[in-house]
Structure formats: structure tokens, C-alpha cells
Amino acid sequence: MPLESIAVTFRKGDIMSYTALYRKFRPSTFDQVKGQDHIVQTLKNQINANRIGHAYLFCGTRGTGKTSVAKIFAKAVNCEHPVDGSPCNECETCRGITNGSAMNVIEIDAASNNGVDNIRQIRDEIQYSPSSGKYTVYIIDEVHMLSIGAFNALLKTLEEPPAYVIFILATTEPHKIPITILSRCQRYDFKRISIDTIAARLSELMEKESIEVEDKAIRYVAKAADGSMRDALSLLDQCIAFYLGQKLTYDNVLDVLGAVDNEIFSRLTRSVIDSDVTTSLNILDEIIMQGREPGQFVNDFIWYLRNLLLVKTTDDESKLADIIDVSEDSLAQLKADSSKIDEGTLMRYIRVLSDLSNELKFSTQKRIKLEVTIIKMCKPSMEKNDSVEELAGRVTLLENNLEKTCKELESGAFAVSSPVPSAGTSISGTDGIQSQKPVEKRVIEALPDDVRQIAASWNGIINTIDDPMYVAFLRQCHVTLAKDGISLEIMVKSTSAYNAISREEEVNRLIEVIEERTGIKVNIIITKLADDEDFQNRFTDIRELVNMDIEVDDKEEYI
């Protein structure tokens, strides 16, 4: 044989003969259709009872079997020897329809043949009975793409077709079809195929192909297909091609599809809950550098958060296995992660990521958008709209920080010290940790004349200060005599008030104001009362000792 002939034979025999899995294993009988039992049984019953309609509408998402069922139905109604409503695939009519040579089954793509003239051509053709078989079947795919004029032209034909004509309309968007068309068709809604059904079918086909694939890899492909058998076969075909001749593992599938394992999502979720922006962005950088596709990552992360929400809100754990398709180890990890976050925050995360998923479809800066969104999830206060979800996120962040601080206090991670010891607190030991000891009520035996004078004029003194906020804080204070018997001690319970008036410059300002008003220079001590401490039970306000009438004093000072 000449060399040229050998080369041509090799090219045709080994390269050109390959058929994609979704085409190679397209169902040829009703029994091979997976996940649409409710539709298959109804159509088989119609064929067996000879109650065949003239117009059918097949609706459903991509890859669920609409066109395949339409072709099987077209063969079944024309088959010379049907078997329980299914075509035999052996008679001349079945073989002609399968290889596309039959003239009585016409497939039309409405996406490219959507004009009035195309429908008028159909109307002219149906005047002639089929040359072979019982019925002329028109399969119009993506029928929602027809123009308004084309729909109007099709309307009359659908209403009164010849007895030997059947129309099968297929669409993924039935809401775009005029109601006048819908009302003339038998409608069948194709469901998304379950993960179990897709996985079982893929395993069956891999055995036929003698390809070794891990069960975990099969299930991930089935999950990634999102209810579409065709998508599942296409994804599996892609993975096999990349690792041709090798066993297809779970990690291989993740590499090819640009997906991320749940362990990464668990780490990222924990860092987001902890508001750890640095760790979150490091995890994100790790994912991007591995070549993961941002859009796929976001969709998988949403799915992971969805599982967390289901674990959080499902009371009956026995039903979780039916809702969440994960292993026992993964379910245990989901439970652990869900215990650290509330439902409102989870819903906020899902909403934020869903918005991002839509934006990434048209973005040229996907990584930056993803990083900004992760930072937004870590920092709820960055969001401008104060919705319930954002507020819940902020409350969760505060609770987490408080819980973390409490744990550090309990474990002795750091010693507690106060810049100014509380009035009811004494220091013991050398470790700097405060311990509460009961102290008797401080008794004022004699009140110095200069301190008495200041106490009697207190309201008038503070009213001269040109700082409303500072004056308001001073009005909250208790004024007493310090332990040394000569200093003025100002006690306050509010942390914000203590922080405002205890600064050195503020204390000096108050000393100067008192000296200007009374001519007396006095030492001042600022003390923070303990939260559970009652001033009246332990101290005496010196303004009470001078029988000060506050209202009268105010009037006198302003005169």
C-alpha cells in the first residue's frame, strides 16, 4: 500500500472517528432516558393507546433530554415494530430517522430560522403526506427565538394541522412564547437531573469505555453539571482528555475544572468570620496562583455557604444527607463551621457573592473585584446600606471579638491593668492582676475651708467652661475628698466620661478654671468607679456636706 494511503487511513481511522461522549451515548430508546420518568411514561402510554397529540412543548434547562426525547418520540410514532411504546431501532424507518435520511422527521433550529418565510415554508410542506412512516414530525428547537410574525404564521398551522403532522417545540425559556401558542400544545417540563442519577449514568458509561475513574471524581463532575446530563458528559470528556491513559482522580478533576476543595472554603470562611483580612487575601492569592477561575470559585463558595445555611437551619439531621451531598467527614466540618456563624450573616455572604457572580461575567478585573468583596465580607461596616443583614454582620463581628477577648482573659494571655485603679479596687501580689477586696465607707472627718468653698461654687465653676461636651461629663461626676484629706477627687462611672476628663491637659484646665473663679489652687484626682460599684454606699459627695442648693447656686453664679 502506498505511503499516502497509509497516512490517510490512519488519519481517518484514529483521529476523525472520535465522537464526543454526549453524542456517542445519546439515548435511543425511552428506557435510556434518565431522570425524566414522569415524561417518558406519559409519552409511552400515549403511543400504546394511540392517543397521540398534534403539538407538544418540551420545556427545561439545557442538557436535560428535550431534543433526545423528541427524536425518540418521532421514531416511536413511526416505528414498524414498537416495543412497549419505544422504537425498535431496527426497522427501516427507525434506521432512516437515526441516520438522518428520513424525510418525514424535520429538525429546525429556530435560532437561525426564525423568520416568517421559514414558517410559511413549513405550512406549504405539510400539505403533502409523508412518503414513508405514519407521521411527519417537525422538531423546532429553541422555539422562543421565533419572531412575532413567525409565531403568528405558526399559530394557524398549530390550530388545525393535518392528522399526519406532529409538532414538537423545544425551549429553555417558555415564558417568551405567546400564550396563544402555549394553549395549543401539551406542555412537558423537564426537571434538572439529580446528582445521583447523573453519577450512576457516568459510572455506567465509564465501565463501557474501560476508563478508571474515582467515585468522588464522578460525583464532583455530576455536581458541577448542575442538573444537565449533557454538561456532565462534556466535563467528563474534558477531564479524560487531559489525563488520557491515566486514572481520573478527584484532584485531577479539580485541576481541570479550576475548582476548589471544601477544605479551602472552610479555611476562608473561618478567616472571614474572624475578620482576618490578611489571611483571607492570602488564601485567595493561593487559589488564584493555582490557576483557579474566579467565577467558578465564587459559584462553588456560594454552594458551600448554602450547605452551611442548610446545616444551620435543618433540625432533622437524618434529612441532611438527602439535601447536602457530602461525605460524613465533610458534614462534620460543615457543622463545626456553621456553629461559628448565624443565619443572617450567612445570608449576607450569599447575597454579596451572588451579586459578585453576576458582575464577574462582564468584568475585566475579576481578581480585584473578588478581593474587594472578600474585604467587604470581613468588614461589614464598609457597606453603606444599613440593611438587617449588614447590621447582623456587624453584631456578629462584635460578638466574635468579645468572645475572643473573654477567652484571652480566662486563659491569662495578658494581665489586666487600669491606668487609674477603681475606687473599690486594691492591688495585691506582684503580677499586676487586680483583685476585688471589700473596703469600708470612707468617712470625711473634717472638710478643709478651701475645698468647702469649691464645693459650694461647683456648678458656677464648670458653667464657665466653653466646652458643652466637657461640661456635660463633669455634671455626671461625683465630687469628694481624696484619702490625703486635701485633694479634690472626682469620681465617674462612664468610661467615655473618664477618658474625656482624665487626660492631663483636661485636668490642668479644670485646676486653672477653679483657681480663676475662687483664687484657690487645688490638686485634682480623677477616679473611675467599678461598673458594679455604688458611690452612695462607699463615699460622700462633699456638695451635700455644704447643704448646697444647686438651683439657687446656679442663679447666683449667673448674676
Steps between C-alpha positions, in 0.01 A plus 500: 500500500640844410621720787238768419220247536633383836511858632145568383376175653664583835355850504150387420500192718658635817446873505187586308293211641489628859152597619437711810351308790173697503446412131624144526267416788193700396190297605340302220207355696277629777660259748838670451362844596606579856326721753182572298284201592182709532528613138621171354216300653237747378630492142524121500140474622383732221678291237368169637143635518530679164405830667768710332465877510575735215722752689739460793707755688814370675634749758803479724858603558779399265614139477197342667392295196245712313638443149591136573146420619358683197705282263409181686133600490525572123644152446248333730192641325639387163657169611380187322552279806486712818592333831289624792472843344872524415649477150663171402794681331523209255232562239571703188306802630690510831835467327412776253402739780814412698741568214306809384395369160127483580297773334211492747696626807619858456712681759500879491721734702281801575805703602612522135167435327275738686334697221149495360618342175645200683165428668309559175721237339392253769136592439542424130682169561243349738246486219673182381474174695824320599656274238605253772375446853170606656579855611695805388668635813638853525745554787551875550785562744536829693152595383498811721740658248227528235392851407151628573410464134627143495293414809192645332568294188543187713180561694253397231705192412506387863128555537388282209785277379450195280449175694841369392701801629650532850679808630751471783618839626802510733611800705698603805291817544127419479404841643602657167246297304162668430210363701314428177771247409522355852128434515517281189777272627535224757765635732767277661750648745835322511653502849864547586655157537611405851866455590443132584339433162776678307775330704347155443478563126859627480629196691310272263645668194856499641476123544398469136793719399740304729615823666589496870349793690471561875147510636574833668610644166182373334283661766680832472448506122134413555467786747681747272259413216217667693231255393608468135597155373656647186715740703610213723613295200679799347684578825597136545619485140719805565653345814569169328670675209733688737602184688475263207615148587507573876258433782278804540515612865313761698805728505534463123143619454559799725808594296321479165179676604677770701302404808592528869474236770272555800799518735599831338148635545503395866827690560375804313169504687675486838733787407206711377308433822808610697524816283855396411546686172867403459439125533193520275692673222792256538259209450353678199848557356576131549187409304570744216863390466383141461317612187149479642239694305350780716146454371502126572655566841222744594227259388655215698539725807130595478415129489715439808330784690164362390593170661600682820162675506315171452698337781421801719126499431416130465377351827475140380858383440376181336375710207829682448644213296216540248549877474880531518701264285824473701694236689465448877834671562399801292164515678677504837718788380191686377339464842812631671520803268126573522516520879718812474263706288133601505241464225477873426873532437499192277217646294698824471807311376290314241338823381832683468660210309195457275523866401871448433430192284284711269762777483787262418331392176574841348804611701857531373637536856363184656769456764467856630122473523535170684753645746283804570200274564696282744612814688137617507398167651770536767402861575118539506535866601631579149155451351300820465149358521395413854283199418415237757765268351775762526405584857493129585848468355628784716340353812657162423840666459466675838390177668795311354744765618344501847513121521865501390589759765321306772687182411831686516409637842403156629818341372717776651636600163554847635472668839230750572617842603322832523671836451318620809386235751129491571395648831388166635801305373829428669815347348635181653799286408762583242335374182305819443164321495228684686304323769187632664517557877219653704587848626310686775319827425734795496413744782573873462585622853580861408451687174769760429369855445646532148342169391171606662509823300559312174215257576261787572584666164534184288217560250604859444859392441427237232243720324775743406679232292447557127462132408141360521610137474764542772248674727248220442757244610585701814130517592495117510782489755500465876724741693661377825808545718799281416665270756779754562239739650601799281451399134176516302400158362261482205337160455328389177335174394480555123804382304452769235478771768811367675696497174391858426586665832795292624745623238777709651419810296132483605588459868733803480229701328252424782761597764552832322126571474454432875791729584360780280154479660597447866866598529567151637747259338408145583635160398248289302481119473277332237371152594300243298235320707453128446194400295334330799605767753243724673647842587243576767580186701875569517559872457353840581448779250644811670240719332243341732712592804480871424119477461533628146176595326593447138223709346566800723874468445454504125300818516752674726794408282334633184410835662 
